[in-house]
């Protein structure tokens, strides 16, 4: 039997795992320092949960299966529905605001390509129960905090921000029917991703009226918040949305990240459930890939059978992110971090037992320790010590007859004899 | 829409996540200090991979599904086949011995019950390329090291050890046909798990000959390594297996864990691929639940299309383990570890902007910082600071007009005024 892995999945060999852990550990560290606490849900849920609210694209990419009781289940393609379900279940017991994060493994039946796999990890941060766009600002700050902590700068990425509320108000103001909004969002979301003529053709298929299309195209070419007022006229909803965006940019300036953020009317987001502020973070190099996306979703908890409670959040996958960090040289020398503290070498086979005793004691004391199964010449063992990046090598040789260990510093090559008791006393004090 | 979670899966609310992280973090820490490096594979693989070598029980519990290309896939019920596939793919590039660990999420379509869920996490440690049973000893040491590090003692658990090689040799010596071995293993594995008469009835169904059954029952009642010699007679394979077990117990004594280990002929293991030393770790309290199981599997890499390379390893699930650690009070006060460093309170709404600036700076500097969205009276904000277990509270009040912050120690209630610049200088020095 010679079986391969499934296309679009990844094997994480130790060096790949080191890269994955660097990203996941930093997601966690940044989440915690921003006041988020970790949660997770099951890897599979009832299929129906993803068919209604995730939007057509995700619903068409589900890995669905039937269990032996005939129930239709699916591997999670996103974690937000699970978040909504979990929060709803305990809504009265959870102190608000709820600030939760998770880094779930997700699966989508996509056609595998660079930066898009059928299985990936996605950092999610969400704030539930805060109406003020200060919460949206905090989500954006936290996502930016991660990218800066990973070594990226204002030269590397930009947060593009807009508002579903604004787009909805403007489309209604232009006379687009409410039932058509979701279909039009899906078209507008493509604007920066496809050529202008292809975009205009898609828009024509969604909106027959050329006057409405002209207005929409004019709106989509606005390049600053200040210019929006003229188009919105006296429309109350549109002006409220514009005021909210202005307030958001105020918070972002207060938090010191105004230079990373930009209003961009073309940000609409593909998912069906967004209702207010929406944003995407783009890599400035190459083809401006989206690193992260999110926004406010005020109806999702109610849609899942709960109370109507406001919420906002974002997701950042590990595929595009990993490629970008790799390109920028920010994932170098990670494997070295797995180095061990003590490599125990023994000068002859009769001393192997003593070496094993020492290793067992070292490990029980919390030190990372290893040895050579093969044994053999000391020189060979020292080479193996170098290969596993040992900080120190403890040599059990002739000196051990008088209870002395030889401790060699592998960085500078210096070595000294230490009584075994003193060696362990020193270890405990570290 | 009011959707529930699927039975047999778990929601990890923050307090559950803290428990899961305690276990997963300690698995990782103990693995690394024992010289293992982390790997992982995909959450799904080709279905065929699990149908051939995992044994009937696992093969009957697969969550299988078809992708859009008509390929039959399954969520992983164990990670060892993935390990074999990955090692085979790079066998010539990987330095040996290969010492790898992983803590994968696994799914099995079991009937949910206490300690058995349809989705769980399982720590796996494996050593590939070492023939000597020193590798088995190291696997056992590492598993025991974890349980001891988690706070358990020799009073809490025992490692029961036997040998598939021994059982195979004895069964052949008794005249049991080779083709029947796997079926008889499955029966013998049940010995300690079901009543004696039920066990004997199962054995009768597998072995018609009463003389053979009598010999097998006599073998299965042996309670020490020394008594095995008499039953094995001059059979060479059986005596080799006995010598190997004696050598293993020698290594375990050298490593200082002889008091935790016991020979037990009843340990056979359900999985089909074991070939040598096998062991299970049992909780001594209550119904002697198995916490961990493993052994040597010398044919698995070859079975998966690779070279014949010796290997040994074990798995420890989080369900039974979690219940036991909980019962012993070893998972207390974990949520507190999520406490934050600085809660920033502001005396009046006009100071909220200054509070946000401070929080952004604190977070960017790596400190865990949070604030109250609601603001309001200082006393209320201080209560919230206590609720999130803040170590310190930074108050922005009247003193801030002269650049002074009030820093309150939440443990002893003491407070002092600090100039903002000095505050951040102190932070950088920590």
Interface residues (C-beta under 8 A of the other chain):
Chain A: X1 X2 X3 X4 X5 X6 X9 X10 X11 X12 X13 X14 X17 X18 X20 X21 X30 X32 X33 X34 X35 X37 X38 X39 X40 X41 X42 X43 X44 X45 X46 X48 X49 X52 X53 X63 X64 X65 X67 X68 X71 X73 X75 X82 X85 X86 X89 X90 X95 X97 X99 X100 X105 X107 X109 X119 X130 X132 X134 X135 X141 X145 X148 X251 X254 X255 X256 X257 X303 X304 X305 X338 X340 X341 X353 X356 X357 X359 X360 X361 X363 X364 X366 X367 X368 X369 X370 X371 X373 X387 X388
Chain B: X1 X2 X3 X4 X5 X6 X9 X10 X11 X12 X13 X14 X17 X18 X20 X21 X30 X32 X33 X34 X35 X37 X38 X39 X40 X41 X42 X43 X44 X45 X46 X48 X49 X52 X53 X63 X64 X65 X67 X68 X71 X73 X75 X82 X85 X86 X89 X90 X95 X97 X99 X100 X105 X107 X109 X119 X130 X132 X134 X135 X141 X145 X148 X251 X254 X255 X256 X257 X303 X304 X305 X338 X340 X341 X353 X356 X357 X359 X360 X361 X363 X364 X366 X367 X368 X369 X370 X371 X373 X387 X388
